[in-house]
């Protein structure tokens, strides 16, 4: 629906900043696959792990892919089932990704991905070794072509004849929250505190 589209670049940036899991649509060995993976976004680039798709993307680097990021904000319950829907924010990014091979950019891209998931974790945890870098596929997709759609607000049938049915209608909000960190039960020093950058009150 065109009315749900947004041409505001700030909406794209906000959607990408609010998550860290995307779905990659790609053709692998002649079969269309949609693969979940983690990502990190800069002002002009989306970095993500190649995962299974890397076999196809590395072998055919000119392949166009579609990456989607979606946030579910509410269940919209109308007076009629036909008008039911969801409140959401969604971005679709199209383009031809490239494999990141140079070590400086690869480290930079992995830092972007890591800190998108847990801000500050890159500087806390051990950095990748060269052997680990060689075993990691990182892809970069330019943010040149994207589609953004957003749906907010109540049901659309409040001014229709169905409004006279005497049925409840409205929105059930849906939110994703961080829980209390659970320590690894193995080999942690006694009384080791949760790092401040991942403690619940400080999470974005």
MONOR-V775754 format. One record per pair of residues at least 24 apart in sequence whose ideal C-beta (glycine too) atoms are under 7 Angstrom apart, sorted by the first residue. I is the first residue (numbers start at 0). J is the second residue. Records with the same first field share a line. If there is no record, write none. Layout:
I = J / J
//
This chain:
3 = 148 / 149 / 150
4 = 147 / 148
5 = 147 / 148 / 149
10 = 147 / 149
11 = 90 / 145 / 147
14 = 68 / 70 / 88 / 90 / 147
15 = 40 / 68 / 90
16 = 40
17 = 70
18 = 68 / 70
19 = 115 / 116
21 = 47 / 66 / 67 / 68
22 = 67
23 = 47 / 52 / 64 / 66
24 = 64 / 65
25 = 52 / 55 / 56 / 62 / 64
26 = 55 / 62
27 = 51 / 52 / 54 / 55
28 = 55
37 = 112 / 116
38 = 112 / 115
39 = 111 / 112 / 114 / 115
40 = 115
41 = 111
43 = 141 / 142
44 = 139 / 140 / 141 / 142
45 = 92 / 140 / 142
46 = 108 / 111 / 112 / 137 / 139
47 = 138
48 = 136 / 137
49 = 136 / 137 / 138
53 = 136
56 = 96 / 98 / 138
57 = 98
60 = 97 / 98
61 = 95
62 = 95
63 = 93 / 94 / 95
64 = 96
65 = 91 / 93
66 = 92 / 140
67 = 91
71 = 173
72 = 172 / 173
73 = 170 / 171 / 172 / 173
74 = 170 / 171 / 173
75 = 154 / 170
76 = 154 / 168 / 169 / 171
77 = 154 / 155 / 156 / 168
78 = 156 / 161 / 162 / 164 / 166 / 168
79 = 156 / 161
82 = 154 / 155 / 156
84 = 150
85 = 150
86 = 150 / 151 / 170
87 = 150
88 = 149
89 = 148
90 = 145 / 147
91 = 145 / 146
92 = 140 / 142 / 145
93 = 144
94 = 140 / 141 / 143 / 144
96 = 138 / 139 / 140
97 = 138 / 139
98 = 136 / 138
99 = 137 / 138 / 139
102 = 132
105 = 132 / 137
108 = 137 / 139
109 = 137
117 = 197
118 = 196 / 203
119 = 196
120 = 196
123 = 194 / 196
177 = 202
//
